[in-house]
Amino acid sequence: MLPLTALGQYIPLCHSGNGDSLALNIDRVWSYNLYEHSRWGAGVRYIHASPDKPRRWVAEGYAGYGIKDKHGKWGLTLDAVRTGRHERHRYVSAAYDLFSVGNRRLTYPTLTDLGGYDAFMSRRLYHAERVAAGWRLHMNGKQWLTAELRYSAEQRLFDNTGHLYPARYHSPRVKTLYGYAEAEAGYWNPDAVTLLLTLGATEESGNCNPLYYLRALAQYDHSFHPARWLALSLFAQGGWCDGMEHHVPYSRMFDLGGTWGAPLYFRNSLLTARPNEFTANAFALLSLHLATKEPLWQGWNDFAQIGTYPKPFLGLHAAWGCLWGQDADGQKRWTGLDLQAPHRGFAEATAGIDGLVRWGVVDWGVAAAYRLTPAGVPYHNTNHTDNLALLITAALIF
């Protein structure tokens, strides 16, 4: 999906003089994932504030409909916010939706990601009916502490034979009931290192013994300028999750997946990896992107005067991951799934040209990615076309 949030996630619809406001959440208008394909919907946020009191109420809701699975989803949250030296939140939420396994997005400090999907980037999804209540403390806008209780009825969307959903959506769906208690501490800095540490306990239906687990996630995202006309982007991410007897809830593992088959170029994704290809208890991901910032040849200056010109770029993506708690047949003992981690390493090279055509508010270009390491999965073969991805680049010009 194009990064519409570059325009701002919320578009104001109306505002009153006493501090009340209503806004449209454009993140909920359209998205894409492998199970719903195009998803259309709407989301709104209402804020009730008192100018003379350091508190406000925030109510947010959304609804969406998947074109492929032909089912609706929804989510609601109510947040009581008290401002001061630190910002305190007390919230309740409910959702009937698809969620990412081990969501690796570190862009907004919240435990309950209402909606739980990232366009294209979500591969190993699960369906959940959940309610949650929590408390969150924001300090200086960058540090936060969260405590949350959550009840969730979860259904895996993949098994070892293929899709459970929506391919066999009308067959009886097996759901597992979970009760979660999690505490989270994080530090968020978009220009430096972002850290997230989660300590959790869960109790699964049919299992009287609670499971305790620890999950850590770190991210570094920064751009450098080795020359006036050159920009180097570095994105690095690493995660680790383990529990008693290596038992980790399926929803808290890390999905490394891939976007092979999607038409767009995603700078920090594994472009030649298949969806659902890689899942891990521990992983490391590195993405390097070297691009020009201004015309390299004099003849391109005419293009630059109208705001667009070809910008060649090169990229390298690498990943490593591991799984523990597997049986002799390679199945994850606690999930019964055949999971694959890039324990031998994964690498791919990319090249392309941005800014070939400007259409509306988007600069379009072309790119290619080629896998440098074997996949190690049954549906991969030695045909070079299986290791190649031809893509379109898109960038908003704001």
C-alpha positions in Angstrom: 0.0 0.0 0.0 1.2 3.5 -0.7 2.3 5.3 2.4 -0.8 7.4 2.8 0.3 8.3 6.3 2.7 10.7 4.8 -0.3 12.9 4.5 -1.1 12.4 8.1 -3.0 9.4 9.6 -6.0 11.5 10.6 -7.9 14.0 8.5 -10.1 16.4 10.5 -13.8 16.4 9.8 -15.0 18.9 12.3 -13.9 20.7 15.4 -15.7 22.6 18.1 -14.5 25.5 20.2 -14.6 23.5 23.4 -11.9 21.0 22.2 -14.1 18.3 20.8 -13.0 17.0 17.4 -13.9 14.3 14.9 -11.4 12.9 12.4 -11.2 10.2 9.6 -8.5 7.6 10.0 -7.2 7.1 6.4 -5.2 4.0 7.5 -8.6 2.2 7.5 -9.8 3.2 4.0 -7.8 0.6 2.0 -5.3 -2.0 2.6 -4.1 -5.3 1.0 -3.1 -8.7 2.4 -2.9 -12.2 1.1 -6.2 -13.4 2.7 -8.5 -10.5 2.1 -6.8 -9.1 -1.0 -8.2 -5.6 -1.2 -9.8 -4.5 2.1 -12.1 -1.4 2.1 -13.4 0.3 5.2 -13.6 3.4 7.3 -12.3 4.5 10.6 -13.1 7.5 12.8 -11.7 9.1 16.0 -13.7 11.3 18.3 -11.9 13.3 21.1 -13.8 14.9 23.9 -11.7 17.4 25.8 -12.2 20.1 28.4 -9.9 23.1 28.1 -9.8 23.7 31.8 -9.1 20.0 32.8 -6.0 17.9 32.1 -8.0 15.0 30.7 -9.7 13.9 27.6 -11.7 11.0 26.2 -10.7 9.4 23.0 -13.1 7.0 21.2 -12.0 5.2 18.0 -13.6 2.7 15.8 -13.3 1.1 12.4 -15.0 -1.4 10.1 -13.6 -3.1 7.1 -14.7 -5.7 4.5 -12.4 -8.1 2.7 -13.1 -8.6 -1.0 -11.7 -12.2 -1.2 -12.9 -13.6 2.1 -16.2 -11.7 1.9 -16.3 -11.1 5.6 -16.4 -7.9 7.7 -14.1 -6.9 10.6 -14.4 -4.3 13.2 -12.7 -2.8 16.2 -13.5 -0.3 19.0 -11.4 1.3 21.7 -12.1 3.8 24.5 -9.2 5.6 26.0 -9.2 8.0 29.1 -6.2 10.2 28.8 -4.8 12.4 31.6 -2.1 14.8 30.7 0.6 16.5 32.9 4.2 15.8 33.3 3.5 12.4 31.9 0.6 11.2 29.9 -1.5 8.4 31.4 -3.9 6.2 29.4 -6.6 3.8 30.7 -8.2 2.0 27.9 -10.5 -0.8 26.9 -10.8 -2.3 23.4 -12.6 -5.0 21.4 -11.9 -6.3 18.0 -13.0 -9.0 15.5 -10.2 -9.0 12.9 -7.1 -10.4 11.5 -3.8 -9.9 13.3 -0.1 -10.4 12.5 1.8 -13.2 14.1 4.6 -11.4 16.1 3.9 -8.0 14.7 7.3 -6.4 14.1 6.1 -2.9 13.4 7.8 -0.4 15.7 6.2 2.9 14.8 3.6 3.5 17.5 3.9 2.6 21.2 0.9 0.4 21.9 0.3 -3.2 22.9 -3.1 -3.6 21.2 -2.7 -2.6 17.6 -6.3 -2.0 16.7 -6.8 -3.9 13.4 -3.5 -5.6 13.6 -2.7 -5.7 9.9 0.0 -4.0 7.8 -0.7 -3.8 4.1 1.3 -6.4 2.2 3.7 -6.8 5.1 1.4 -9.2 7.0 1.9 -12.7 5.8 1.3 -15.2 8.6 -2.0 -13.9 10.0 -4.5 -15.3 12.5 -8.1 -14.5 13.2 -9.0 -13.3 16.7 -12.0 -12.2 18.7 -10.5 -10.3 21.5 -11.3 -7.9 24.3 -8.6 -6.1 26.3 -8.1 -3.6 29.1 -4.9 -1.8 29.9 -2.9 1.1 31.4 -0.2 2.9 29.6 2.3 5.6 30.8 4.1 7.9 28.2 7.2 9.7 29.4 8.7 12.5 27.2 6.9 11.1 24.2 9.6 8.4 23.7 9.5 6.0 26.7 6.4 4.1 27.7 5.2 1.4 30.1 2.1 -0.7 29.4 0.2 -3.3 31.4 -2.6 -5.2 29.6 -5.0 -8.0 30.2 -6.4 -9.6 27.1 -8.9 -12.4 26.4 -8.6 -13.8 22.8 -10.3 -16.5 20.8 -7.7 -17.2 18.1 -7.8 -19.3 14.9 -4.7 -20.1 12.8 -5.1 -19.3 9.2 -2.5 -21.7 7.9 -1.8 -25.4 8.5 0.6 -27.8 6.9 -1.7 -28.4 3.9 -2.4 -24.8 2.9 -4.9 -22.1 3.7 -7.4 -22.7 6.4 -8.9 -19.3 5.7 -10.5 -18.2 3.5 -10.1 -21.3 1.2 -11.9 -23.5 3.7 -13.7 -20.7 5.5 -17.1 -22.5 5.6 -15.7 -25.6 7.2 -15.7 -25.8 11.0 -13.1 -23.5 12.3 -10.9 -24.6 15.2 -10.4 -21.8 17.8 -8.2 -21.8 20.8 -9.0 -19.6 23.8 -6.2 -17.7 25.4 -6.0 -15.4 28.4 -3.0 -13.0 28.3 -1.4 -10.8 30.9 1.5 -8.7 29.5 3.8 -5.9 30.7 5.7 -3.9 28.2 8.5 -1.3 28.4 9.7 0.6 25.3 11.8 3.4 24.0 10.8 4.9 20.7 13.1 7.1 18.6 12.5 7.2 14.8 16.0 8.6 14.3 17.9 6.1 16.5 17.4 2.8 18.3 13.9 1.7 19.2 13.6 -1.0 21.9 10.6 -3.1 23.1 10.6 -5.5 25.9 7.5 -7.7 26.8 7.0 -10.0 29.7 3.9 -12.1 29.4 1.9 -15.0 30.7 -0.8 -16.8 28.9 -3.2 -19.7 29.8 -4.5 -21.8 27.0 -7.9 -23.6 27.1 -7.3 -27.2 28.1 -4.0 -26.4 29.7 -4.2 -25.6 33.4 -0.5 -24.5 33.7 0.2 -20.9 32.8 3.0 -20.2 30.3 5.5 -17.4 30.9 7.5 -15.9 28.1 9.8 -13.0 27.4 10.0 -11.1 24.1 12.5 -8.4 23.0 12.6 -6.4 19.8 15.1 -3.8 18.7 15.2 -1.6 15.6 17.6 0.9 14.1 16.5 3.1 11.1 18.7 5.9 9.9 19.9 7.7 6.7 23.4 8.9 6.0 24.8 11.1 3.3 28.3 10.0 2.3 28.2 12.5 -0.6 26.1 15.5 -1.5 24.4 13.6 -4.2 24.2 10.3 -2.5 22.0 8.9 0.4 22.5 5.6 2.3 19.6 4.2 4.3 20.3 1.6 6.9 17.5 -0.5 8.5 18.3 -3.2 11.1 16.0 -5.2 13.3 16.4 -8.0 15.7 14.1 -10.0 17.9 14.1 -12.8 20.5 11.3 -14.6 22.2 11.4 -17.7 24.5 9.3 -19.3 27.2 9.1 -22.2 29.5 10.5 -25.4 27.7 10.8 -23.2 24.6 7.0 -22.9 24.5 6.1 -19.5 22.9 2.5 -18.6 21.9 2.1 -18.8 18.2 0.8 -15.2 18.0 4.0 -13.9 19.7 6.6 -15.5 17.4 8.2 -13.5 14.6 7.0 -13.7 11.0 9.8 -12.9 8.5 7.7 -14.0 5.5 8.1 -12.1 2.3 6.4 -10.1 -0.4 7.2 -12.2 -3.5 4.2 -11.9 -5.8 3.3 -8.4 -4.7 3.8 -5.8 -7.4 5.3 -3.0 -5.3 8.9 -2.5 -4.0 9.1 -2.4 -0.2 12.5 -1.2 1.0 12.7 -3.2 4.2 11.0 -6.4 3.1 12.3 -9.7 1.8 11.2 -9.2 -1.8 12.0 -12.7 -3.1 10.9 -14.6 0.0 7.5 -16.3 -0.3 4.7 -15.4 2.1 4.7 -17.6 5.2 8.2 -18.8 4.2 10.1 -17.8 7.3 9.0 -17.8 11.0 11.4 -17.6 13.9 11.9 -17.4 17.6 15.0 -15.2 17.1 16.0 -13.3 14.1 18.1 -10.5 12.6 17.3 -8.4 9.6 19.5 -5.9 7.7 18.5 -3.7 4.8 20.8 -1.3 2.9 19.6 1.1 0.3 22.0 3.4 -1.7 20.3 6.0 -3.9 21.1 9.2 -5.7 19.6 12.5 -4.4 20.1 14.7 -7.5 20.6 14.3 -11.3 23.9 12.5 -12.2 24.0 13.7 -15.8 23.5 17.2 -17.1 20.8 16.1 -19.5 18.5 15.2 -16.6 18.4 18.8 -15.3 15.4 19.4 -17.6 13.6 16.7 -15.8 14.6 18.1 -12.4 13.1 21.4 -13.3 9.6 19.8 -13.5 10.2 18.0 -10.2 11.1 14.5 -11.2 14.2 12.8 -12.7 15.6 9.3 -12.8 17.2 8.2 -9.5 19.1 4.9 -9.7 19.5 2.9 -6.5 21.0 -0.3 -5.3 20.0 -2.4 -2.3 20.9 -5.4 -0.2 18.6 -7.4 2.2 19.9 -10.1 4.5 18.2 -12.1 7.3 18.9 -14.9 9.7 16.6 -16.7 12.1 16.2 -19.8 14.2 13.5 -21.9 15.8 13.6 -24.0 18.9 11.2 -26.5 20.4 10.8 -28.6 17.2 10.3 -32.3 17.2 12.2 -34.9 15.0 9.9 -34.3 12.1 10.6 -30.6 12.1 7.2 -29.6 13.4 6.9 -27.0 16.1 5.9 -29.0 19.2 3.5 -26.5 20.6 1.8 -25.4 17.4 1.9 -28.6 15.3 3.0 -26.5 12.3 5.9 -27.1 9.9 7.8 -23.9 10.3 10.9 -22.8 8.5 13.5 -20.3 9.7 16.4 -18.9 7.6 19.0 -20.6 9.8 21.4 -20.8 6.9 21.0 -17.1 6.2 19.1 -15.3 3.5 20.3 -12.6 1.1 19.0 -10.8 -1.9 20.3 -7.9 -4.1 18.1 -5.2 -5.6 18.5 -2.5 -8.2 16.1 0.0 -9.8 15.3 3.5 -10.9 13.0 5.8 -9.0 11.2 8.8 -10.5 10.8 7.7 -14.1 7.2 9.0 -14.3 5.2 11.4 -12.2 1.5 10.8 -12.1 -0.5 12.9 -9.8 1.2 13.0 -6.4 3.3 9.9 -7.0 6.7 9.3 -8.6 6.8 5.8 -10.2 9.8 3.7 -11.1 10.9 0.1 -11.7 13.1 -2.3 -9.7 14.3 -5.9 -9.7 15.4 -8.2 -6.8 17.3 -11.4 -7.0 17.7 -14.1 -4.3 21.3 -14.9 -3.6 20.8 -17.8 -1.2 18.7 -21.0 -1.6 15.3 -21.0 -0.1 15.4 -24.4 1.5 11.7 -25.0 1.2 9.8 -27.6 -0.9 8.2 -25.3 -3.4 11.5 -23.6 -4.4 13.5 -24.9 -7.3 16.6 -23.9 -9.3 14.8 -22.0 -12.0 16.2 -18.4 -12.0 12.8 -16.9 -12.5 11.7 -18.3 -9.1 14.5 -16.2 -7.5 13.6 -13.0 -9.4 11.1 -10.4 -8.6 10.2 -7.5 -11.0 8.6 -4.6 -9.1 7.2 -1.1 -9.4 8.4 1.6 -7.0 6.1 4.3 -5.8 6.9 7.4 -3.7 4.6 10.3 -2.6 6.2 13.6 -3.5 5.1 15.6 -0.4 
